[in-house]
């Protein structure tokens, strides 16, 4: 589903990524861990096509994305990649329902056609009764579930999560972690998760350990997905 080869990135004289190779299978949950400054978030941004690498290749769902122009890349990102961030980045002026359907609206679909899919996801994530509430009226756990629903809206090839439970209390964090694995089981969803949460990292199928801009260890924690 995702294959990165020789990914390099520097900011001025700082070499953040120094030739990263990784692969992620369809339906796999992979965690990326390491100390602050190891390059985890930069790598995730490159995998999500939010940042361009200085070198290397990136193939997602069979597409060599490093060859795409900016417009084609934006279209590809909206269709094939879902994002969940520590700070959910919901649009405060829109309801939960409207936030969830936003990827569909960006793709040019109408509110009428997007609404059933958004309601389906909110139902699956147990927040449908809150669909008309704006983010400021939702709890932290509810906001993050809405963000997950938004990430899933276009049936993405992969969901990239950057410290998804970092802003939640332990109970809501545990619920969110379990949700990822339920979604993998029910939908075959693929996840790549950057986290400092040791419990979440240990639940993954594989744990990648980054240090000094490279992957130092690739630990198989569960039988490989098929």
C-alpha positions in Angstrom: 0.0 0.0 0.0 2.9 2.4 0.9 6.5 2.0 -0.2 9.1 4.7 0.4 12.7 4.3 -0.8 15.7 6.5 0.1 13.6 9.4 1.5 15.8 12.4 2.3 14.9 15.8 3.7 16.9 18.7 5.0 16.0 22.1 6.3 19.0 24.4 5.8 22.0 22.6 7.2 19.9 20.2 9.3 19.5 16.7 7.7 16.2 15.6 9.1 15.8 12.4 7.0 18.8 10.6 5.8 17.6 7.9 3.5 14.4 6.3 4.9 13.1 3.0 3.5 9.8 1.6 4.6 6.8 -0.4 3.4 3.3 -0.8 4.7 1.0 -3.6 3.6 -2.7 -3.1 3.0 -4.7 -3.5 6.2 -1.6 -3.2 8.4 -1.3 -0.9 11.5 2.3 0.4 11.8 3.5 2.6 14.6 6.5 4.9 14.3 8.3 5.8 17.5 11.5 7.7 18.6 12.7 10.6 20.5 11.7 14.2 19.6 13.7 15.4 16.7 14.2 11.9 15.2 12.3 12.9 12.0 8.9 11.1 12.7 6.6 13.9 11.9 8.6 15.1 8.9 8.4 11.5 7.5 4.7 11.4 8.1 4.2 14.7 6.3 6.2 13.4 3.3 4.1 10.1 3.3 1.0 12.3 3.3 2.4 14.5 0.4 2.1 17.6 2.6 5.9 18.0 2.4 8.2 17.2 -0.6 11.2 15.0 -0.1 14.6 16.2 -1.4 15.3 12.7 -2.7 13.9 9.2 -2.9 10.7 7.8 -4.2 7.2 7.3 -2.7 4.6 4.9 -4.1 1.1 4.9 -2.6 -1.6 2.5 -3.8 0.4 1.8 -6.9 1.0 5.5 -7.8 4.4 7.1 -7.9 3.4 10.3 -6.2 6.7 12.1 -6.4 6.1 12.5 -10.1 2.7 14.2 -9.8 2.2 18.0 -10.3 0.7 20.1 -7.6 -2.9 19.9 -8.8 -2.8 16.1 -9.4 -1.1 15.7 -6.0 -3.8 17.6 -4.2 -6.5 15.5 -5.9 -4.6 12.3 -5.1 -4.2 13.3 -1.4 -7.9 14.1 -1.0 -8.9 10.8 -2.5 -6.3 8.4 -1.2 -4.9 9.7 2.1 -6.7 10.4 5.4 -5.2 12.4 8.3 -5.7 12.4 12.0 -3.7 15.0 14.0 -3.2 15.5 17.7 -5.1 18.8 17.5 -8.1 17.6 15.4 -8.1 20.6 13.1 -11.9 20.6 12.8 -13.3 23.8 11.2 -14.9 25.6 14.1 -17.7 27.4 12.1 -19.0 24.1 10.8 -21.0 21.3 12.5 -19.6 17.8 13.1 -21.6 16.5 10.1 -20.3 19.3 7.8 -16.7 18.7 9.0 -16.9 15.0 8.2 -18.3 15.6 4.6 -15.6 18.2 3.9 -13.4 15.9 1.8 -16.3 15.0 -0.4 -17.3 18.7 -0.8 -13.7 19.5 -1.8 -13.9 16.8 -4.4 -16.9 18.5 -5.9 -19.7 16.4 -4.6 -22.9 17.9 -3.4 -24.1 18.1 0.2 -27.0 15.9 -0.7 -24.7 13.1 -1.9 -22.2 13.5 0.9 -24.7 13.5 3.8 -25.5 9.7 3.9 -21.8 8.8 4.0 -21.0 11.3 6.7 -24.0 10.1 8.8 -22.9 6.5 8.3 -19.4 7.2 9.6 -20.7 9.3 12.6 -23.0 6.4 13.4 -20.1 3.9 13.2 -18.0 6.1 15.5 -20.9 6.6 18.0 -21.2 10.4 17.6 -24.3 10.7 15.3 -26.4 12.4 18.0 -23.8 15.2 18.0 -23.9 15.7 14.3 -25.3 19.2 14.5 -22.9 20.4 17.2 -19.9 22.6 16.4 -16.5 21.5 17.5 -16.5 23.8 20.5 -19.6 22.0 21.8 -18.0 18.6 21.7 -15.7 16.8 24.2 -12.1 16.1 23.2 -12.9 12.5 22.6 -15.9 13.4 20.4 -13.9 15.9 18.4 -11.2 13.3 17.7 -13.9 10.7 16.6 -15.3 13.3 14.2 -11.8 13.9 12.9 -11.4 10.1 12.3 -14.7 10.0 10.5 -13.5 12.9 8.3 -10.3 11.0 7.6 -12.3 7.9 6.5 -14.8 9.8 4.3 -13.2 9.1 0.9 -12.3 5.5 1.7 -8.6 6.4 1.7 -5.8 3.9 0.9 -4.1 4.8 4.1 -4.8 6.9 7.2 -1.8 8.8 8.7 -2.1 9.7 12.4 0.3 12.1 14.1 0.1 11.8 17.9 -3.7 11.1 17.6 -4.2 10.6 21.3 -1.7 13.1 22.6 -4.4 15.6 23.5 -6.8 13.1 25.2 -7.1 11.8 28.7 -6.1 8.2 29.3 -9.7 6.8 29.0 -10.4 8.6 25.7 -7.0 7.7 24.4 -7.6 4.0 25.1 -11.0 4.2 23.3 -9.4 5.9 20.3 -6.6 3.3 20.1 -9.2 0.5 20.2 -11.2 2.2 17.5 -8.3 2.1 15.0 -8.0 -1.7 15.3 -11.8 -2.1 15.0 -11.7 -0.1 11.8 -8.8 -2.2 10.5 -10.8 -5.4 11.3 -14.1 -4.1 9.8 -12.9 -2.0 6.9 -9.5 -3.4 6.2 -8.2 0.1 6.8 -4.4 0.8 6.8 -2.9 3.0 9.4 0.5 4.6 10.0 0.7 6.2 13.4 3.4 8.4 14.9 3.1 8.3 18.6 4.9 8.6 22.0 2.2 6.5 23.6 3.9 3.2 24.4 0.6 1.4 24.8 -0.6 2.3 21.3 2.8 1.6 19.7 2.8 -1.9 21.2 -0.6 -2.6 19.9 0.5 -2.2 16.3 1.4 -5.0 13.9 4.8 -3.5 13.4 6.8 -0.8 15.3 9.4 1.3 13.5 12.0 2.9 15.7 13.5 6.2 14.3 16.7 7.8 15.4 18.8 10.5 13.7 16.7 10.6 10.6 16.7 6.9 9.8 14.7 3.8 10.8 16.9 1.9 13.2 14.6 -1.0 13.9 11.5 -2.7 12.3 9.9 -4.8 15.0 7.1 -7.3 14.0 4.7 -7.4 16.9 1.8 -9.4 15.3 1.5 -11.9 12.4 1.8 -10.2 9.0 -1.5 -9.1 7.4 -2.5 -10.8 4.2 
